[in-house]
């Protein structure tokens, strides 16, 4: 007789939603504190956020010893710029979501038709796949509920991105104003705002998934195999929206960034975020729609998919067979514990310790990762002890493998600590505090070409340790608990997602704050403070991308295992022609996808450069600052280009599994998934780290803190211009192609899993007739 979990089912039913609600409440509390920084200049005015109506509560609140700047005019200017950025970001996302909404309806119909056709749209119950003595709900029910969960995942993903963007645009000007009181105050506003997004996303993703499982359970009853098959649609919905958010947002932000930098910095020799630059508003809007909305949807997708992969495997293991609800909900309990751990961790940055100097910013952010990982290790031990039986069986490609609860604890921990290792390796290769980036900066002495060579070499080298970390975590977790172990290892890496997102969202908020300070004409000292926040944010953004890519590798492998199980494949033999051709094509796909996204950024940037040049050449008084540029045209160029250009890469990713599965069958598709995973992870890590290193090499020269940096500067020097060119080349690598690739490998795997019954029944039509 297999033992049951120590934690009663009733307690599980209460704990998971309570933890999710606590996370949402904590995010709202952080938002309330941020909202106390007022953006009003008189009794009647209010900020674009609409939440700050009322008196201008300056008094002592925003007193600063700034020379020659009238307090009220600065605040008014900040509020005006914030409104422009917020309106631009909202307008773009609404346009993007119109197109994505059409796709969502179309793809939902495909899911229903394809999965319903598996049993010929029969409404009769059928024998279960893994236990022929029992009857399960019809395929038509799985089709209907998969469609519903797909829509739920898509809507939650869209909301995650949109709310993150609204919070970031609400906080950027407030961070600028707080920078007048000191770097510590500005840091806390930016970090609290990031925490709002992190906790809101982690908690809402958990709550929606938990409610969906319980609602579906009303219909499915004891048919947990069918129930959790239907839940996989949730992960597919989350990731498909993330793909369009990442690609569309990435093209938008980098087209504006490249256009603003090439003409503004190199040709016109004006500072970054100078209000005379016509692309400056589009550039700041891009930070929010790409780095915030895109990253939010991306990490939500990873969380949803790792949960779905674990639940699918668990449903055909002893947890599902014995209907042990607490053990079944182990992935959700891990996520619930993660919210509580991240809550405690956040207090270390906002309440327990105070930032007093610039040099304390980066350590404070790094400590967030370390503290959350250490506390989470204890949390996982508690969850594994109370939420799992002492011994149980896990489905392992047709057999049941006996596993102990301590082994599953180690699976989650190995993912958690691998995430930390990847984070620190990423930081080492992208932070200008260490020699790799300083070497890249030094190479700028001899021009842009050597800068590019050094940057590419750094990116390739930075792949080594993360790949070993991922490989070791796969080996350990698979040895202990087969594919379920890999799925919970991915969940371990994502268990501190609230903290990860908080430090990730902090970066673009700080970047925007610096831009607003420049555009509002604030003193050089304020800009130095926001630049210090931004430099630390650049590194944390690179760490966030490292986490996203590492977790994507584990998630897609777990989804691959679930797909192979559902499709009825016992072994994937790489020596068979069907599989080897799949491997080759799969390994090529990340290159094809990267080519599409890079060229899209290049085409959009070309239009942006031409428009910025046109305005500088034709608007009298623009360079002198006596005339205002036409920001709206640049915003429109970025919007139109990104909407148009996001469709082909999106179609490539979404259609590949359908075409391969239908025409060539599940074996070839398994080869495609394996190939795309192996090559996609490598390209994604190297692209993200190369771009991050070039960006921080430029900032290293601009900051001029050390003697070495001063010898390369100042701004406008030949080494600085070479660094700007490297940064411009790296922009689409680190913010468009690199981050989008992790969605490619996850999305193809989860899509294959959802459609596995259809491919197993009707797929491989070419080989059937050859």
N, C-alpha and C positions, 0 to 999 in steps of 0.2 A: 504494500500500500504506500503510495507516494504521499509525503507529508504536505500540509498546506502552510500558507504564510502565517506568521505570528500576528500580523496586524489584521484585525477583523475587517470584513468587507465594508461594513458601515463606516468605519473610520476612514477608509480609503475614499468612500463616496463623499465624505465631508472635507478631508484634508486637501485634496487636489483643487477643488474650486475655491476653498478658503485661501490657499496660498496664491492662487491667481488673482483673487479679489484684493488681497494685501498688496500684491505687486502693482495693480492698477491704482489703488489708493495712494501708494507711496509715490508713484509717478505724478499724480495730481497734486500731491503735497509739494513736490519739488517745483512743479510748474507755478504753484501759488507763490512760492518764495521768489522765483525769478520775476513774476509779475509785479512784485513790490518795487522793482526798479522802474521808475516812471519815465514815460516818453512823452510827457505833456509839457506845454510851454505856458499854458494859462488855464483858468478854471474850466473853460469849455472844451478845450482841445483834447483829443485822445489819439492813441496810436492806432495803427491799422489793425492790430490784434483785437481791438474792441473790448479788451478785458481791463483796461486801465483808466476807465472814465473816472473823473473825480478830481480832487485837488492835486495841485502840483506839490508833491511832498518833498521838495528839496531840503530846505533848512540846512541841516548838516550833511544831508545824504549824498549830495554830489558836489561838495565843496572841493575845489582843486586850485592849486596855486598857479594855474596856467596863465602865462603872460598874454595879454592883449586879445583874449578870446572872450567874447560876450557869452555868458552861460546860456541864455535863452536862445540866441541865434544858432548856437552849436546843436542844442537839443532839437530845435526845429528842423535843422538840416539833416540830422541823423534820422529823425522820424520820417522825413520826406524820402530819403534814400531807402530806408527800410521798406516803406510802402511800395516803392518802385520795384525792389527785388522780390517782395512777397507777391505782388500782382503778376510780375513776369513769370515766376515759378508756378503759381496757381494756374495761370492761363495755359502754360505749356502742358502741365499735367492733365488738365481737363481735355485738352486737344488730344494728347496721347491716349487717355482712357477711352475716348470716343472710338478710336480705331481698335484699341485692345478689347473693348466691349463687344464689338462686332465679331472679332476673332473668338472671344470667349463663347458666345452663343453658337457660332459655327462649329467649334471644336466640341462643345458639349453635345451637340447633335451627333457628331461622329462617334463619340464615346458610346452614346445610347444605341445607335444603329449597329455598330461593330460588335459590341458585347452582347446585345440582344440577339444577334444573328447566330451566336455560338450554338444555341439549342433551337434555332429556328423560331425565335420569339415565343417559345412554349411557356405556358404559365404553370406547368406541372412541376412538382418537386422532383429532384433528381438525387441519385446516390452521391454521397460526398466523395470528393477526389481522394482523400487520404484515409477514409474509413468507410468502405463500401457497405457496411452493415447499417449505417445511419443514412437518413435522407436529409438533404439540404435544400434550401430555397432555390427557385428556378434562376436560370441565367438572366432572365428578363429583369428580375428583382435586383441582381447585382448590377446590371446595366443602369437601371433607374437610380439606384442609390449611389453608384460611382459617379454618375452625372451630377447628382446633388452635391456630393462631397467635393467634386471638382470645382463647382461654382462657389461653394463656401470657401475653399482654399484660395481661389482667385480673388474673391472679394476681400478676404482678410489680408491677403498680400498687398492688394491695391491700397487698402486703408492704412496698412502699416507704413507704406511708403509716403502716402499723402500726409498723414498725421506727423510723421517725422519731419517732412519738409515744412509744415506749418509751424512746428515747434522751433525749428532752426531759424526760420525767417523772423519769428517772434523774438528770438534771443540775441540775434547778431548785433543790433544797435545797442541793446542793453549791455552787452559785453563791452562795446566801445566806450560807453559812458562810464562804466565801472572802472575802465582802465585809467581814468583820470584820478582815481583814488589810490591806484597801485595795482601791480600785476597780480597780487593775491586775490583781490576782489574780482577782477576780471576773470581769472581762472575759475573761481567758484561758480560764477554765473554760467560760463560756457560749459563747465562740467555738469552742473545741475540740469542744464537744458539737455545735454546728451543723455543723462540718466532718465529724464522724462521719456525720451524715445525708447531707450533700452528696456525699461521696465514695462512700458505700455505694449511694446511688441512681444516681449517674452510672455507676459501674462495673458494678453489677448489671444495669442497663438495657442497657448495651453488650454485656456478656457473654452475656446471654440471647438477645439479637437475633443475635449472631454464631453462637452454637451452633445456634439455630433455622435460620439460613440454611444452615449446613453439613449439618445432619441432613436438611433438605428436599432438598438438592442430591443426596443419595444416590438419591432416587427420580426427581427431575426430570432429572438428567443435564445434557444440553445445552439443555434447554428452560428458558432463563432467564426468558423472558417469563412463562411460567406460574408459575415459582418465585417471582418477586418480586410477581406478582399475589397469590399466596397469602399472602405476608408482610405485605400491607397490613392483614390482620386483627389483627396485633400492635398497630398504632397504634389501631385501633378499640377493642380490649379495654382498652388503657391509658386512653384518654380516657373511655370509658363509665363505668369505675369512678371516675375522677377527678370526673366530674360529680356522682355521688351523694355522694362524699366531700366535695366542696366545698359542695354545697347543704346536705346533712345537717349537716355540721360547722359551716357558717356559721349555720344556723338555731339550732343548739344554743348556740353561743358567744354569739350576739347576744341571744337570748332571756334568757340568764342575765345578761349584761352590762347590758342595758337595765333589767331588773328590779332588779338590785343598785344601779345608779346612781340611778334615779328615786326609789326609796324611801330607800335609805341616805344618799346625798349630799344630795338636795334636801329630802326630807321630814324625815328624822331628823338631818341634819347630822353624820353620822359619816364618818370617813375612808374612802377606797377600801381594799378588802380588809380591813376591820375584821372580826375573828372573830365579832362580834355579828350580822353580816348573814347571814341564812339562805341567801342565794344566792351566798355568796363561794366555796364549794368548786365549785359548778357553773360559776361564772365562770372559775375557774382551770383546770378540766377543759376548758372550751370553747376556751381558748387552744391547747391541745394537739390537740384533735380537728379544729378548724377551720383555724387558722393553720399547724399543723405537718403533720398527716396530709393535710389537703386540699391544701395547697400542694405537698407531696411528690408526691402522685398527679397533680396538675395539670402540674407541670413534667416529670414522667416522660412523661406523655401527649404533651406538646409535642415532647419529644426523640424519642419513638418515631414520631410522625407525620411530623416533618420528615425523619427517616431513611427512612421508608417512601416518602414522596413522591419523594425524590431517587432511591431505588433503582428505583421503578417506571419513571420517565422514563429512567434510565440503561439499564435492561434492554432498551429498544427503540431505544437509541442505539448508537453504534459500540462502546461498552464491552461491551454485552450481545451484540451481533451477532458481534463478534470474540472473545467469551469471554475478555476481559482481566480477570481476577479482581481484580488490584490496583487498577486504575482503577475497577472496579465498586464496590470497597470504600472509595472515597474518602471518603464520609460517615463511615464507621466509623473511618478513619484520622484524620480531623479530630477526632472525639470522643476518640479515644485520646490524641492530642496534647493535647487540652484537659485530660484528667485529669492528665497530667504537669505542664502549665503551672500548673494550680490547686494542685498539690502544692507547687511552689516558692513560689507566691504566699502560701499559707497560712503558710509558715515566716516570712514577713515580719511577720505579726501575732503569732505565738506564740513565736518564737525570736529573730529578728534585732533587733526593737525592743521596748521595754517601755513599757507605758502607765503613766504616773506621776500624771496629773491627769485630772480629768473632761473638760476641754476637748480632750484628745487622743483621746477615744473615737471621735467621729464622723469626724475625719480619718483615723483608722486604718482604719475600715470603708470609707471612700471610696477610700483608697489601694489597698485590695484590688481594687476594680473597675478602677482605672487600671492597676495593675501587671499584673493578669491580661490586660487588653486589649492592652497594649504587647507583652508576652512572647508572647501568642497570635498576634499579627500575624506575628512571626518564625516561630513554629511552623507557621502556615498556609503561609508561603512555602516552608518545608522540605518539608512534606507535598505541596504542589502540584508541587514540582520532582521529587520522587522517586516520587510516587504516580500521576502523570498522564503520558500521552504528550504530546509537544510540540504535537501537533495532533490533533484528533478531531472527531467529529460528534455533535450533540445533536438528538434528536427535537423538532421544532417544528411541531405541528399538521399532520401529514401530510408534512412535508418534513424533510430533515436539514440542520442548520445547522453550518457549520464553526466550531470554537472553538479558541482557543489556551489552553495551561495558565495563562498569566499572567492571562488574562481571568477564568478560574474563581477564581484567587487573589483578584482584586479583588471578585468576587461575594461570597465568604465574608467578606472584610474589610469590605465596605460594611455587611453585616448586623451584624458584630461591633461596629463603631464606632457604628452607628445605635443599638444597644443601650445603649452607654455614654452617648450623647447623651440618649436617653429617660430613662435612670437619673438623670442630673444635672438634667434639667428637672423630673423628678418630685421630686427632692430640693429644688430651689429653691422649688417650690410647696407642699411639705408640711413642710419643716423650720422650726422656730420661730427659727432663726438669721437668717432672711431676711424682707424686708418683707412679702411676701404674707400669711404667717401672722400676723405682728405686726399687720397691718391688720385681719385678721379678729378677733384678740384685742381690739384697740382698739374695734371695733364693738360689743363686748359692754357697753360703757358705757351704751348706750341700750336694752339688753334683748336678748332672744333673737331677736326678729324681724329686727333689723338684722344680727345675727350670721349668721342663716340666709341672708339676701340676699347678704351679702359672701361667704359660703362657696360658695354656688351659682355666683356670678360667677367666683370663683377657679377652680372646677372646669371651667367652660366654657372659660375662657381657657387653662387648662393643656393643652388638647387641641391647640392650634395647632402648636407646634413638634414634638411627637411625630408628628403626622400628616404634616408635611413630611418628617421624617426617614424615616418608613416609605415615603412616596411616592417620595422620591429613591432609596432602596435598591431599591425595586421597579423603577423605571425603569432604573437602572444595571444591575442583575443580569439583568433580562429582555432588555435590549439586547445584553448580552454572550453570554448562554447560555440564552435562552428560559426556560421554566418550571423547568428544572433549575437555572438560576442563582438563581431565587427560592427554590427549596427549599434550596440550600446557603447562601444568605444567612440564611435562618431558622436553619439549623444553626450558622452563624457566631455568631448572636446567642445561641444556646444552648450554644456550645462551652465556655464557662466556667461551666457550670451548677453544678459542684461548689462554686465560690466563691460564686456567686449564692445558692445554697441555704444555704451556711454563714452568710452574713450575714443571710439571711432568717430562718432558724431561730433565730438568736441573739436576735431580738426577743422572741418569745413565752417563751423560756427566761428572759430577763431580767425580763419582766413577771411570770412566775410566781415568780421569786426575790424580787421586791419584795412580792408578796402573802404569801409564806411569812414574810418578815421581819416584816410587819405582824401576821400571825396568831400568830406565835411571841412577840410582845411584845418584839422587839428594839428597840434605841435608835433615836431619831430620826435619828442620824447614819448608821446602817446603811441606813435607808430612803432617805435622801438619795442614797446611793451607788447603790442599786438603781434609784432613780428616774432617775438620770443615765444608767445603762445602758439603761433602758427607753425613755427619750426618744430616744436614738440608735437604738434598735431599731425604734421606730415609723417613723422616717424610712427605715431600710433595708428595712423591710417594704413601705413604699410603693414604694421603688425596685424591689424584687423583683416587686411586682405590675405595675409599668411594663414590666419585662422580659417577664413572662408575657404581657401584653396585646400588646406589640409583636411578639413572636415568634409569637403566635397569629395575628396579621394576615398575616404572611408565610407561615406554615405553611398556613393555610386557603387562601390564594391558590395556593400550590404544589399542594395537594391538589385544588383546583378545576381547575387545569390538567391534572393527571393524570386527573381524572374526565372532563373534556371529551374527552381523547384516547381513553380507554377506552370511552367511550359512543359514539364515532364522530362527534362534532359538530365541524365544521370552523370555524364561526364562530357566535358568540352575538350575534344581531341584536336590539338593545334596542327596535327599532321594530316588531317583530312582537308581536301581542297575547299570544301564549303566554309570551314572555319578560317583557313589561312587567308582566303580572299577577303573575308570580313575583317580580319585583323589589319590587313594592309589598308583597306578603305577607311576603317575606323581611325587608324593612326594618322591618316591624311586629313580627316575632317577638321581638327583644330587649326591646321594651317590654312585651309580653305576659309574657315570662319574668320580667322585673324586677318586674312587678306581682305575680306569683305569689309570688316569693321575699320581697319586701318585706312583703306582707300576711301571709305565714307567720311572719315574725319578729314582726310586730305582734301577731298572735293569740297566739303563744307567750309574748311579753313581757307581754301582758295577764294571762295566767294566773299568770305569775311574780310580777308586781307584787301581784296579789290575795293570793297565798300569803305573800309576804314581809310585807305589811301585816298579814295574819291572825296571823302568828307574833309580830310586834311587839306586837299588841294583846292577844293571848291568853296568851302565855307570861310569867308573872310573873318579874321579875328579869332579863329579857333585855337591856334597855337598860342596866341597871346592871352587866352582865357577870357576874352571879352564877348565871345559868342558861345552858345551852347550846341553841343553835337546832337545829331539825330540818333538817340539811343534805340528808339523803337524799330528802326529798319534793321539794325544789327540783331535785335532780339528775334525779329521775324525770320531773318536768314537762318539763324540757329534752329528755330522751331521747325520751319519748313524742311530743312535738310535732315534733321534727326527723325522726323515722322516718316519722311519718304525712305530714308536709308535704313531704318531699323527693320523694315519688312523682309528684304531678301535674307539677311542672316537668321532672322526668326523662322522663316519658312524652311531654311536649310536644316535647322535643328529639329523642328517639329515634324517635318515630313520624312526625314531619313529613316527613323525606326518603322514608320508605317510602310514605306516603300520596300525596305529591305525585308521586314517581317512577312509582308504579303507575297512578294514575288520570290524571295530566296529562302524564307523559312527561319525557324528559331535558331538553328545552329549557326547560320551565317550572321544572324543578328547578334548572337552571343559573342562572335568574333569582333563585330563592329564595336560593341560596347567595351570589350576588353582593350581593343586598340585605341579607342578615343580616350579611355581612362589613362592608359600608360603615357601617351604622348601629350595629352591635354594638361596634365598636372605639371609636367616639366616646363612646358611653354608658359603656362600661367605664372608659375613662381618666378621664372627668369624675367618675364616681361614686367611683372609688377615691381620686382626689386631693381631692375635696371632703371625704370622710370623714376622710382623713388630716390635712387642714388643720384641721378642727374639733377633732380629737383633740389635735393639738399646740398649738393655740391655748389649749385648756384647761390643758395641761401647762405652757405658757409662764406663765400666770397663777399656777398652783400653785407653780412653782419660784421665782418672784419674784426672779430673778437681777438683772435690770436695773431702773433707776429707773422706767421705763415700766411694766414688769410689776408692780412693787410698788404702783404707783398704781392698778392694777386689782384687786389682791388685798385681803386674803388669802383662803384657802379659806373658803367660806361667805358671801363678799360677794355683792352683787347681780350685778356683772359675772361673777364666778366661776360663779354659778348659771346665768346665761345661756349661759356657755361649756359647762357640763355638758349643758344641753339641746341645744345644737348638736352636741356630741360624741355624744349619745344618738341624735339623728336620723342622724348620719353613720355610726354603727356598722353597720347593715345595708347601707348603700351601699358601704362600703369592705371589708367582710368577708363579705358574702353575695352581693348582686346583682352588684357590679362584677367580682370575681374569677371568678364563675361564668360571666359572659358570654363570657370568652375561650374557655371550654370549649365553650360553645354553638356558636360559629362554627367551631371546629376539628372538633368531633364531627359536626356535620351534614355537613361536607365529606368527612371520612374515611369516614363511613357511606355517603355517596353513591358514593364511589370503590369501596368494597368491593362494593356492590350494582349497580354500573354495568352489568355484562354482563346481569343480570336485567332492569334497567330498559330497556336497549337492545333486548332481545328481546321482553319481555312488557309493557312500560310504555306509558302513554298510552292506556289503554283508553277513556276518555271521548271523546277526540278522534278515535279510530278509528271510533266509532259516531255521531259528530255530523255 
